[in-house]
Amino acid sequence: MTDEPDGIFVVSLPPQGLNSEVSKSILYTRGWVLQERLLSHRYLYFGKTQWFWQCRQSTVAEFSGFEDQETGTGAAFYDGDEYDYLDDCTKFIRKWMRIVEAYSRLDFTVQSDWFLAIQGLVNEGKAESGDENYYGMWSTMLYVQLFWWIDW
């Protein structure tokens, strides 16, 4: 009888959620990545402990039985059911303002790429809303988008 192991030991890390494993990585501080996430219909993420497959409706993790907090690509930009009383135009503007706010926090190697990166989302927004976009603001509710404030 010895204390020496006579087999193979496997050590694995416990699975983490998409938010902690992928979304908080350095990659997600880059501006082009947000555009790719929002415009892609399907997305495959490789995390440290597992992979995630995501579409616009749901997120599936490699380990069965694991449920993630975020339901689909760009879920953070949608209001959910609590704002069902708002008209579609207002919902669209609220979502757009969140996207622009998120973009303004991201890094670009070349600062002039900011407008190029968001142009794909502007094109998608035109198709979704039928509205015209002027320098990142939508004509239907221009007065709302011209408000600004400082968070202390």
N, C-alpha and C positions, 0 to 999 in steps of 0.2 A: 504494500500500500504506500503510495507516494502522493505528494501534493501537486505533482506535475499534471497538467491537463493532457488527456490522451485523445483529444478531438479538436475540432475547429470551433472557435468562438466568433460569433458575429455581433458586432456592436453597431447599432444604428441610432440616428438622432430621431427624436420624436417629431412627427410632421407638424409644420406650422401652417398658418393660413396664408392666403395669397397676399393679404395686406402686409403682414410682417415679413414674409419671405421674399416677395418680389417687388411690391410697390414702394417699399422704403429703400430700395437699392439705389446706388449712385446713378445707374442708368436712367432712372425716372426723374432725374433733375434736368434732363436734356429735353429741349423743346420739340424736336422732331419725333420723339418717342410718344408724346401725348397725341400728336396728330395721327400717328400710325395706329395707336390703340383705338382712337375714336372712329377712324375711317374703315378699319378692317372689320370684315364680317366675322372672322374667326381668328383666334390668336392662341399660340402655344407658348407658355412660359416655362422656363427651366429654372427651378429654384434650387436651394442647397440640399433639400431633403426629398423633394418630389417635384413632379411636373404638374402644371395646371392647363386645362384646355378651357377657353372662354369664347363664348359667342355673345350676341347682343341680348340674349335672354337668360343665360345661366353660366355658372362656373363649375367645372368638375375637376376634382383633385385626383391624383394618382391613387391614393389610398382609399379604398372603398369605405363608405360610411362617413367620410369626412365632409362636413358642410361648411362652406365659407360664408362670410358675412356679406360680401359683395355679390350681387346676383348676376350682373352682366357687365360687358364693357361700357365704361362711362356711367355706371350706376350713380356715382357721386354727383353727377350733374343733373339728375332728374329729381323732381320734387316728390314723386311717389303719390300714393292715394290721398294723402292729407290735403292736397291742393286741387282736388277734382273739381271744385267749384269755379276755378279760374278758366277763362277761355283759352283756346289753343295758342293764340298769339301771345298772351301774357306768359304762359308756360314756356313757350319757345324763347322769349326774351330773357326770362329768369335763367334758363339753362345756358343761353349764350353768354350772359354776364358772368356766370360761374366759370365757363370755359375761358373767357378772356382774362379773368382774374388769375386762374391757374396758369395760363400761358405767361402772364407777366412775371411770375415767380421763377420761371424756368431759365436755364442757361442756353445760350447759343454761342458757338465758336465765332461766327460772323454775325454781328448784331443786325445787319440788314436782312438776314434770313428770317427774321421774325415775321415779316409780312408775307414772305413766300410760304412759310410753314403754316400759317393760319389760313392761307388762301384756299386750301383744299377743304377746310371746314366751312369757309364762307360759301363755296360752291355747293356743298352739301346742304347748307342752311337755305340757300336760294331754292333748291329743289324741294326741300321740306316745307318751307313757308310761303313760297311764291313772292317774297318780299325783295326789295332792293337793298343792297348794303353799300353804305358810304363810309369808307375809312374805318371799318370795323363796327359800325352802328347801323341798325336796321331802321328804315324810313318809317314804318308803321308806328313805332313807339320811340321815336327819336328823343322826345322830351324826357322820357324816363332815363335813357342812357346818358344824357348830358348831366345828370346829377352826379356829384362826387362828394366824397367825404374822406376824412382821415381817421383810421383806427388808432387809438392811443394804446 
